[in-house]
């Protein structure tokens, strides 16, 4: 996740142009279209997981598969979309196997020294991401920000603060590369947008949604697993254009991204696999 040592600055997706004119009008996105898109994207992942379960456990109806996902999600405290993504992503158990992951080793959550003063429960997904967002906003001196997790080849909004409902709905799922967070995920490195109003990276719908939320600049930090996979994203949003960050700030954000990325990998390989094992047991018992 470290940046190219020959280039000590993060990717700069902004320009140094001035503020837009006083008559600059930012139209609202089409809320009906956004809501429909979100429902379709959320449903697509769950529907594919349902199909996997129906075929794997010879379930009689789609409703049975959905109830299995829903109950497991509630009982294991794992988001439904996260569980569905794992059902699709993780290779299935052997045929007629009693356990999905026989002999699986368990290990403790990795340390989070950058969050030492922020997080109490190192095993809670929500607590860790909330503390991570708080830390990144402290380092970047921002009042608005959000956390996304990488699932089903998308970035899904997980937590946010200071942002409008219009913004969080519009960016509930990010698929395209026309945002700073998507660019940071693709490149596996921090991305700074110094001025949203003139940055070339955004499509116009995304630009409007960000500006209407009161954000004129943003900075995205990937949460990267030890193997290099981006498992999430933290973005800060700023009310005024940015001039950039110091080397010390960028190094601290790198450290946060690496530590929390390692923690997310632990969560995937322990808590999420626990949920899959629970689902497998429930499914085989119900047959």
N, C-alpha and C positions, 0 to 999 in steps of 0.2 A: 504493500500500500504506500510505501515511501515514494516520494516523487523523484523524478530524474534529478540526480545531483548536479547536473549541468544547468538545470532550470529550477531555481529555488522558489519560484512562485507557483501557486496553483493555476490550473487552467482558467484563463480570464475570458469569460463569455460576454463581457460588457464593453462599452465604449465610453469615452470621456465627454460625451455630448452633454449639453446643459439640460435643464428641466424642460418638459413640454410646455407649450404656451398656456396661458391662463384659461383659454377657451377650450382646452383639450377635454373632450367628452369621451367617457369610457362606457360604452353600451354594455348592458347585462347579457350574460350568456343565456341561451334558451334552456330554462330550467327543466322543461318537460323532456327535452332531448337528453339532458344530463342524467336525470333520474332513470329514464329508460335504459340508457347505456349502462348505468351502474347495476340495475337489476339484471340485465343480460349477462354482464361479466361475472357477477356474484353467482348467478344461477349456473353458468357454464361449468365452473369448477366443481360445484356440488353435484351437478347432473352427471358429469364424467365419473366422479367418485362413486355415485350410486350405481352406474353401469358396471364398474369394476366389481363392486360388492355383489351385485346380482349374479354376475357370471362366476365369481369365485366361490360364493357360498350357496349358489342355487336358490336364491331367495325368490319368493313367489310374486312379489310386486315391488314397484318403485317405492311405495310408501314404507315398506319394511326396511329398505335400505336407508331411506332418509331418517326414519326413527332410530335406527342403529347409530347413524352418525350423530344425530341430535343428542341422544342419551349419553353417548360416550363423551361428546363435547362438554356436556353439563357436568357429568360425574368426574371427569379428569381435569376440568378447568382449562380446556384448550379451545381456542376459537374454532368455530365450525369450518371456516374457510381454511385455517391452518391444518385441521384434521383432514379435510378433503384433499388438500394439496399433498399431504403425506401419503394418503391412500393411493394416489396416482403416482407419486414420485418414487416411493420405496418399493423394491421388489417384493412380491407377495410371498407368503409362507409356502413351504412344501405341501404337496397334496396330502390331506388328512393328518397334518402335523398337529400335535397338541399345542405346541408353542410356536409363535411366529419367529421369535429370536432366541432359540435355545443356547444356553451358555453365554448369553450377552454379559459382558463386564460392565460394571457400574463405577462411576467415579464422581468425585465431588466437583461442584462448580468452580471454574477457574477464578482466580482473584481479580478484583476490579480496583486497583490502586488509584486510578484517576477519579473514581467515584467514592473513595473511602469515606468522605464526609457527607455523601448524598444518599447512599442506599443502605437500608437496614437488612432487608430480606434478599440475599443473593440468589435464592432459588425461584423467586417470583418474577415471571415474565413482565407483567405490568409494572411492578415496582422498579425493575432494572431499567426499562425503557423510559419510564417517567424521570428517573434520576439522571439518565443519560441526556435526555432533552434539557433538563435543568442545567446540567454542567455545560453543554455546548452553548446554550444561550448566555451563560455567565461568561464564557471565554470570548464569545463573539459580541458581547454587550448588546444583545438583541432582546426585544420583548415579545416577538412572535416566532413560532417555529412548529415543526411537525416531525413525526417519526413514521417511516414506512418500512414494511417488511417485504422481502422478495419471496413471492409465492406464485406458482403457476405462470412463470415467465412474465410477471408484472410486479410493480411496486404497489402495495396496498396500504392505504392510510391506516395507521394503528393508534397514534396519539397525536394531539396537537394542543397548542395554547395560543391565545391572542388572535386567532384567525376566524374569519367569518364563516357562517354555515355555507354560504355560496362558494367560498374557496374550498372547504373540506369536501363538499359534494363534487365539485368539478374535478378535484384531484384525488377522489376516493380510490381510483385505480389509474395507474399510469402505465401505458403500453408503449407510446410513441417516444421517439428520441428528441422531441422538440421541447424539452424542459431541461433545467439544470440538473435535477435529480437523476433523470434518465441518462444524461451525459456522464455524470459522476459514476453511475452504476456501470455503464459500458466501459469506461476507462479505468475504473477502480482507483480513482484519485479525487481529491477535493476540487470542486469547481466553484469559482466566484463569479457572480453576475454583478458588476458594479452599478449598472443602471438598467433596470428592467425595461424602461420605456424605449430604449434604443438598442438593446441587445439582439443580435441576429439569431440566437439559438431558438427563440420562442416562435411558435406559430401564433397568429393573432388572437385566437380564442384563449390560449393559455396566458398570453400577455395581458389581455383584458381582465381575466379572472384574478391575476396576481395584483395588478394595479388597483382594482376595485376593493381588494382586501386591505389596501393601505401600504403595500410593500413596494418600495422602489429599488431594493437590492436584495440579493439572497446569496447564501453560501451553503453548499451541500457537502456532507462528509460521509463517505461510504463506511459501512460496518462490515469488515472483511474477515472471513475465516482464515485460519492458518494456510490453507491451500490456495488462497487467492480469490475464492468465490465471494461475491458481494451478497450478504444475507439481509441487508437492510440499509437504510439511509436516514440521516438526520439533516434537516435543513433549517437554517435560521433565516428570518425575514426582517428587513430593516426599513424603517420609515423614510430614510434618506439614502441617496446614492452613496456607495462605498468608495473609499480610495484604496482599500486592500487591507491585509492583515500582516502583522509582524511575523518573522520567522519563529519566534517563541510561541505565538498563538497557533500557527499552523502545525508546529511540532506537537503541541499539547492536543490539538484536535486529531492528529494522526494517532497519538497514543490512545485516545478515547475510542477511535474507530477500530483499532486493532484489538483492544481489550474486550470491547462489547461484541465485536464480531466473533471472537473466540468463545465468549459466553453464549452467543446465539447458536454456535455450532454445538456446544455442550447441551443446550436446551433441546435442539433437534434430535440429538443422539441419546437423550435420557428421557425427558418428560414427554416428548412427542412419541417416541417409541413405546413408552409405557402406555400411552393412550391407544396406540395401534395394537399392542398386546391385549389390552382390555377389550377392545373391539373384537379381536379375533376370538377370544374366549366367549364373549357374548354371542357372536354369530354361530360358532360351532355348537354351543349349547342349545341354541334356538332351533337348529335344524331337526 
